[in-house]
Amino acid sequence: MGQALWRLPPRQQQQLQEELVDRLADQGGGKREQVRDGGPQRRVPQHCYGPDIYQLLRARRAGKEQRGFIDLEMLPPELGITILSYLNATDLCLAGCVWQDLGNDEYLWQGLCKSTWGHCSIYKRRLPAGFSYRRLYLQLDEGSLTFNANPQEGISYFMSKGILVDHPTELAKFIFYTRRLNWKMLRIYLDERRDVLDELVTLHNFSNQFLPNALRDFFRHIHAPEERGEYLETLITKFSHRFCTCNPGLVQELGLSPDAVYVLCYSLILLSIDLTSPHVKNKMSKREFIRNTRRAAHNVSDDFVGHLYDNIYLIGHVAA
């Protein structure tokens, strides 16, 4: 695990080796070295900010004989948090046995909790004496794994531990700012809890976004179902109203309405399937897309519909 921290690109490895050679050559000779051919003196480059990489490598080499890993306390806090954020709860516990004082650093565990689960009801409460963010991290990880197996049991676990309260807004914020939940299980949960879905939609801000890009952003957080049905219609309806609410000026300028945005969204989904599916041999042309869309959305201009086609053609599926 510790060795993986120092896997650098070849060019950086070469630069690091050259610097180490210069450092080793200067040991015992001061900061200046007289060139043998009588040339100008050379000053060893000095680092003004951040940890000295040479000293870190020396400490790692010395520590390798004792423990085998470098102490994360010697790294900048931002780098340490970034490294540990890629580990799951089991690896973090193992890391706490390797790196000194890691398991007792509450600020570190607090940062890991809030960077992975951005919103929890417990964050807003006054925490009792002796509260452990490490214990909270393990509970959040356990609850997320439970949710990914059974959404209802996962939410019940969070509530039983006092991490969440049973309120649609709190649950929606937890889902919106969390990156550990399985999207398939999340889709099942939102289909059952429409009140949470309503609050989750209001957390999206589509201001000044082009319609296909906003739809991609929406489906990135709330994944579309694999088949057409009532749930997909509900998602597009809620998105259409939210998009119009976030863009009142655009709605007035282009003469859009929630119903018109609804039609355009369906057209974009069908166009995405048509252009990206290998099973469709005769792809829809731009002229055909404009003609078919204008039949359903009369107030939308040809130029705007043409820009929609170009976006799908160049960027890809809106619900991928």
FENVENDA-V904700 format. One record per run of one state. SS is the DSSP state (a for helix, b for strand, c for the rest). FROM is the first residue (numbers start at 1). LEN is the number of residues. If there is no record, write none. Layout:
<<SS,FROM,LEN> <SS,FROM,LEN>>
This chain:
<<c,1,2> <a,3,4> <c,7,3> <a,10,17> <c,27,5> <b,32,2> <c,34,8> <b,42,2> <c,44,9> <a,53,14> <c,67,5> <a,72,3> <c,75,2> <a,77,8> <c,85,4> <a,89,10> <c,99,7> <a,106,11> <b,117,1> <c,118,3> <a,121,4> <c,125,8> <a,133,17> <c,150,1> <a,151,10> <c,161,7> <a,168,9> <c,177,1> <b,178,1> <c,179,4> <a,183,10> <c,193,1> <a,194,9> <c,203,8> <a,211,11> <c,222,8> <a,230,17> <c,247,1> <a,248,7> <c,255,3> <a,258,19> <c,277,9> <a,286,11> <c,297,5> <a,302,14> <c,316,5>>
